[in-house]
Amino acid sequence: MKIVLLEPLGISKEKTEKLAEPFVKSGHRFVPYYTLAADETEQLERIKDADAVIMANHPLSDDVIRECEKLKYISVAFVGIDHIGRKACEAKGIHVSNAAGYCDDAVAELTVGLAMDCLRNISAVNGIIRQGGTKDGLVGHELRGRTVGVIGTGRIGQAAARLFRALGCSLLGYSRTVRQDAEEAGIRYVSLDELLAQSDIVTIHTPLTDETKNLLSKEKIALMKESAILINTSRGPVVDNAALAEALNEGRLAGAGIDVFDGEPPLQADYPLLHARNAVCTPHVGFATVESIDRRAEIVFDNVDKWMKGILQNRTL
């Protein structure tokens, strides 16, 4: 069986080879690539005769997948799989697994960090003091006592909720599924409109699907308090980001902490959120810790090992 590492996973060559060692010892062929493919033509050249592919978060289109006659399994070193050609996978019966759980704590911690940055103006005062300024006009607010609305109460949403609760916040939740473990973590489920209207901080932790795309539309953003803060560490297109930038610039929202956008960074220089008032932007780093990147590599290799043994773990498709 041929197993291809389509692109680098952020770990060393030595660690990659160590993780692949059981495959090689079992007689399988492991072919790693340590650079990104330049285009779809190069992607296809790399995986056209692969039985299984390990990859990260760069797009793999329906067109490429359709040309891979032997491909049966894709193990994705990410939580979301919206960058994978779903139609081709479904048509060809290709199973897809993700790296569920690898970055729960990392994303949750960044979520709280962005909320604190927005409340205490950390990024803003960092710039001011370097220019010889003071705190004037930048006195912030405390996190304790705030109501946090969690949109998407899966593993990451709950991890963020636990941190906010430990810091003295009350929790509201909205999700398509009411989860008992989320309720036990202190989340009280309400409608989306109620959550937006009542929350001081709204944090998004939902995957990108047809149902969640533009979930926070211009109309939904308008339901939020003028004093509220929006945090998005999930997927950019869940939010109408042009409308969000407009709300910030017009003072209809107090702030936003954004780690995900309509496309992957680098962003165009004129991207609206980059120029919005009180917006703290980070270049999709929620998952990016040394610990989480090591963890996801271990998970995706283990996914392939289990699949070859007839076990589909972390299956998303």
C-alpha positions as CSV (number, residue, x, y, z in Angstrom):
1,M,0.0,0.0,0.0
2,K,1.3,3.5,-0.9
3,I,0.9,6.2,1.7
4,V,1.7,9.8,0.7
5,L,2.4,12.7,2.9
6,L,1.2,15.4,0.5
7,E,2.6,18.4,2.4
8,P,4.6,19.3,5.5
9,L,2.9,19.0,8.9
10,G,5.1,21.4,10.8
11,I,7.2,18.7,12.4
12,S,10.8,17.7,11.7
13,K,11.8,15.2,9.0
14,E,13.1,13.0,11.8
15,K,9.8,12.9,13.6
16,T,7.9,12.3,10.4
17,E,10.1,9.3,9.6
18,K,9.7,8.0,13.1
19,L,5.9,8.2,12.9
20,A,6.0,6.4,9.5
21,E,8.4,3.7,10.6
22,P,5.7,1.2,11.5
23,F,4.3,1.5,8.0
24,V,7.6,0.9,6.4
25,K,8.4,-2.1,8.7
26,S,5.0,-3.6,7.7
27,G,6.0,-3.5,4.0
28,H,4.1,-0.4,3.0
29,R,5.5,2.4,0.9
30,F,5.7,5.8,2.5
31,V,6.4,8.8,0.3
32,P,6.8,12.2,2.1
33,Y,6.9,15.6,0.6
34,Y,8.4,18.4,2.8
35,T,7.3,21.3,0.6
36,L,3.9,22.6,-0.6
37,A,2.8,21.6,-4.1
38,A,3.0,24.6,-6.4
39,D,-0.4,23.8,-8.0
40,E,-3.0,21.2,-8.6
41,T,-0.9,19.6,-11.3
42,E,1.9,18.9,-8.8
43,Q,-0.6,17.7,-6.2
44,L,-2.0,15.2,-8.7
45,E,1.5,14.0,-9.6
46,R,2.3,13.4,-5.9
47,I,-0.9,11.4,-5.1
48,K,-2.2,10.0,-8.3
49,D,-1.3,6.4,-7.4
50,A,-1.7,6.7,-3.6
51,D,-3.9,4.5,-1.5
52,A,-3.9,6.9,1.4
53,V,-3.0,10.5,1.8
54,I,-1.9,12.5,4.8
55,M,-2.3,16.2,4.5
56,A,-2.9,19.5,6.4
57,N,-5.1,22.5,5.5
58,H,-4.3,23.4,1.9
59,P,-7.1,22.9,-0.6
60,L,-7.4,19.5,-2.3
61,S,-10.1,19.9,-5.0
62,D,-12.7,17.6,-6.4
63,D,-10.8,17.7,-9.8
64,V,-7.6,16.3,-8.3
65,I,-9.4,13.7,-6.2
66,R,-11.3,12.4,-9.2
67,E,-8.1,11.6,-11.0
68,C,-6.7,9.5,-8.1
69,E,-7.9,6.0,-9.1
70,K,-6.5,4.1,-6.2
71,L,-7.2,6.6,-3.4
72,K,-9.3,5.2,-0.6
73,Y,-8.5,7.3,2.5
74,I,-7.5,10.8,3.5
75,S,-6.2,11.7,7.0
76,V,-6.3,15.4,7.6
77,A,-4.1,17.2,10.1
78,F,-6.9,19.7,10.9
79,V,-10.3,19.7,12.5
80,G,-12.3,21.2,9.6
81,I,-12.4,19.4,6.2
82,D,-14.1,22.2,4.2
83,H,-10.9,22.4,2.1
84,I,-11.3,18.8,0.8
85,G,-13.3,18.0,-2.3
86,R,-16.4,16.5,-0.6
87,K,-18.3,15.6,-3.8
88,A,-15.5,13.6,-5.3
89,C,-14.8,11.8,-2.0
90,E,-18.5,10.8,-1.7
91,A,-18.7,9.7,-5.3
92,K,-15.6,7.6,-5.0
93,G,-16.3,6.2,-1.5
94,I,-13.1,7.8,-0.1
95,H,-13.2,8.1,3.7
96,V,-11.8,11.2,5.4
97,S,-10.7,11.5,9.0
98,N,-9.6,14.6,10.9
99,A,-7.3,15.3,13.9
100,A,-10.2,15.9,16.3
101,G,-9.0,17.2,19.7
102,Y,-5.5,18.2,18.7
103,C,-5.9,21.9,19.3
104,D,-8.8,22.2,21.7
105,D,-6.8,23.9,24.4
106,A,-4.7,26.0,22.0
107,V,-7.8,27.5,20.3
108,A,-9.6,28.0,23.6
109,E,-6.6,29.8,25.1
110,L,-6.3,32.1,22.1
111,T,-10.0,32.8,22.3
112,V,-9.7,34.0,25.9
113,G,-6.6,35.9,25.0
114,L,-8.3,37.8,22.2
115,A,-11.2,38.6,24.5
116,M,-8.8,40.0,27.1
117,D,-6.9,41.9,24.5
118,C,-10.1,43.6,23.3
119,L,-11.3,44.3,26.8
120,R,-8.0,45.7,28.1
121,N,-6.7,47.2,24.8
122,I,-3.4,45.3,25.1
123,S,-2.5,45.6,21.4
124,A,-3.5,49.2,21.4
125,V,-1.5,50.3,24.5
126,N,1.5,48.3,23.3
127,G,1.6,50.6,20.2
128,I,0.9,53.7,22.2
129,I,3.7,53.3,24.8
130,R,6.2,52.7,22.0
131,Q,5.2,56.1,20.7
132,G,5.7,57.8,24.1
133,G,2.0,57.7,25.0
134,T,0.0,56.8,28.1
135,K,-3.2,55.0,29.0
136,D,-5.4,58.0,28.3
137,G,-8.5,57.0,26.4
138,L,-7.6,53.3,26.7
139,V,-8.8,52.3,30.1
140,G,-10.3,48.9,29.7
141,H,-12.9,46.6,31.3
142,E,-12.7,43.4,33.4
143,L,-13.6,40.0,32.1
144,R,-15.1,38.8,35.4
145,G,-18.9,39.1,35.5
146,R,-19.3,39.1,31.7
147,T,-21.9,37.0,29.9
148,V,-20.2,34.9,27.2
149,G,-22.2,33.5,24.3
150,V,-20.7,30.3,22.8
151,I,-21.8,29.5,19.3
152,G,-20.9,25.9,18.7
153,T,-20.6,23.8,21.8
154,G,-18.4,21.0,20.7
155,R,-15.0,20.2,22.1
156,I,-13.4,23.5,21.4
157,G,-16.4,25.6,22.4
158,Q,-16.6,23.7,25.7
159,A,-12.9,24.1,26.3
160,A,-13.3,27.9,25.8
161,A,-16.4,27.9,28.0
162,R,-14.6,26.2,30.8
163,L,-11.8,28.9,30.8
164,F,-14.3,31.7,30.7
165,R,-16.3,30.2,33.6
166,A,-13.1,29.8,35.6
167,L,-12.5,33.5,35.1
168,G,-15.9,34.4,36.5
169,C,-18.1,34.6,33.4
170,S,-21.6,33.2,32.9
171,L,-22.3,31.2,29.8
172,L,-25.0,31.0,27.1
173,G,-24.8,28.6,24.3
174,Y,-26.3,28.0,20.8
175,S,-25.8,24.9,18.7
176,R,-27.9,22.6,16.5
177,T,-27.5,19.9,19.2
178,V,-28.1,20.5,22.9
179,R,-25.3,18.6,24.6
180,Q,-25.6,17.4,28.2
181,D,-21.8,17.7,28.8
182,A,-22.0,21.4,27.7
183,E,-24.9,22.0,30.1
184,E,-22.8,20.3,32.9
185,A,-20.0,22.7,32.0
186,G,-22.3,25.6,32.8
187,I,-23.7,26.5,29.4
188,R,-27.4,27.5,29.2
189,Y,-28.8,27.0,25.8
190,V,-30.8,29.8,24.2
191,S,-31.8,30.8,20.6
192,L,-29.2,32.5,18.5
193,D,-31.0,35.8,18.6
194,E,-31.2,35.7,22.4
195,L,-27.5,34.8,22.7
196,L,-26.5,37.7,20.5
197,A,-28.7,40.2,22.3
198,Q,-27.7,39.2,25.8
199,S,-23.9,38.4,25.5
200,D,-21.1,40.8,26.3
201,I,-18.7,38.5,24.4
202,V,-19.7,36.2,21.5
203,T,-17.3,33.5,20.6
204,I,-17.7,31.3,17.5
205,H,-16.7,27.6,17.5
206,T,-18.8,26.1,14.7
207,P,-17.5,24.3,11.6
208,L,-18.1,25.8,8.2
209,T,-21.0,24.2,6.4
210,D,-23.8,25.3,4.1
211,E,-25.9,26.0,7.2
212,T,-23.3,28.0,9.1
213,K,-21.9,30.0,6.2
214,N,-22.7,33.7,6.9
215,L,-24.5,32.6,10.1
216,L,-23.5,35.9,11.6
217,S,-25.0,38.1,8.9
218,K,-25.3,41.8,8.9
219,E,-28.8,41.4,10.4
220,K,-27.5,39.1,13.2
221,I,-24.5,41.4,14.0
222,A,-27.0,44.2,14.4
223,L,-28.6,42.3,17.3
224,M,-25.5,42.5,19.4
225,K,-24.9,45.1,22.1
226,E,-22.9,48.1,21.2
227,S,-20.6,47.2,24.1
228,A,-20.1,43.6,22.9
229,I,-17.1,41.9,21.5
230,L,-17.1,39.3,18.8
231,I,-14.4,36.6,18.8
232,N,-14.0,34.2,15.8
233,T,-11.4,31.4,16.0
234,S,-13.4,28.9,13.9
235,R,-13.9,29.7,10.2
236,G,-13.9,33.1,8.6
237,P,-17.0,32.7,6.3
238,V,-19.2,32.0,9.3
239,V,-19.3,35.8,9.7
240,D,-20.1,38.5,7.2
241,N,-16.8,40.1,7.7
242,A,-17.5,43.2,5.6
243,A,-20.6,43.8,7.8
244,L,-18.5,43.2,10.9
245,A,-15.9,45.8,9.8
246,E,-18.7,48.3,9.1
247,A,-20.3,47.7,12.5
248,L,-16.9,48.3,14.2
249,N,-16.2,51.5,12.2
250,E,-19.6,52.9,13.0
251,G,-19.3,52.2,16.7
252,R,-22.2,49.6,16.7
253,L,-19.8,47.0,18.2
254,A,-17.1,47.6,20.8
255,G,-14.4,45.3,19.4
256,A,-13.5,42.0,17.7
257,G,-10.8,39.4,18.0
258,I,-10.4,37.6,14.6
259,D,-8.1,34.7,13.8
260,V,-9.9,33.5,10.7
261,F,-10.9,35.2,7.5
262,D,-12.6,34.7,4.2
263,G,-9.4,33.2,2.9
264,E,-6.1,32.1,4.4
265,P,-3.4,34.8,5.1
266,P,-1.6,36.6,3.7
267,L,-4.7,38.9,3.2
268,Q,-5.1,41.6,0.6
269,A,-4.0,45.0,1.9
270,D,-7.5,46.4,1.6
271,Y,-9.2,43.6,3.5
272,P,-11.8,45.4,5.6
273,L,-11.1,44.0,9.0
274,L,-7.4,45.0,8.7
275,H,-8.6,48.6,8.8
276,A,-11.5,48.3,11.2
277,R,-11.6,50.1,14.5
278,N,-10.9,48.0,17.6
279,A,-10.2,44.9,15.6
280,V,-7.4,42.6,16.9
281,C,-6.4,40.3,14.0
282,T,-4.1,37.3,14.1
283,P,-3.0,35.2,11.1
284,H,-4.9,31.9,11.8
285,V,-2.7,30.9,14.7
286,G,-5.3,29.4,17.0
287,F,-4.1,25.9,16.4
288,A,-0.4,26.8,16.2
289,T,1.4,25.7,19.3
290,V,4.4,23.3,19.4
291,E,2.3,20.9,21.5
292,S,-0.7,20.9,19.2
293,I,1.3,20.5,16.0
294,D,3.1,17.5,17.5
295,R,-0.2,16.1,18.7
296,R,-2.0,16.4,15.3
297,A,0.9,14.6,13.5
298,E,0.6,11.7,15.9
299,I,-3.2,11.6,15.4
300,V,-3.1,11.6,11.6
301,F,-0.5,8.8,11.4
302,D,-2.5,6.8,13.9
303,N,-5.7,7.4,11.8
304,V,-3.9,5.7,8.9
305,D,-2.6,2.9,11.1
306,K,-6.1,2.2,12.4
307,W,-7.7,2.5,8.9
308,M,-5.3,-0.2,7.6
309,K,-6.5,-2.4,10.5
310,G,-10.2,-1.8,9.5
311,I,-10.9,0.8,12.1
312,L,-12.2,4.2,11.0
313,Q,-11.5,6.7,13.8
314,N,-12.1,10.4,13.7
315,R,-14.2,9.9,10.6
316,T,-15.8,13.0,9.2
317,L,-16.7,11.7,5.8
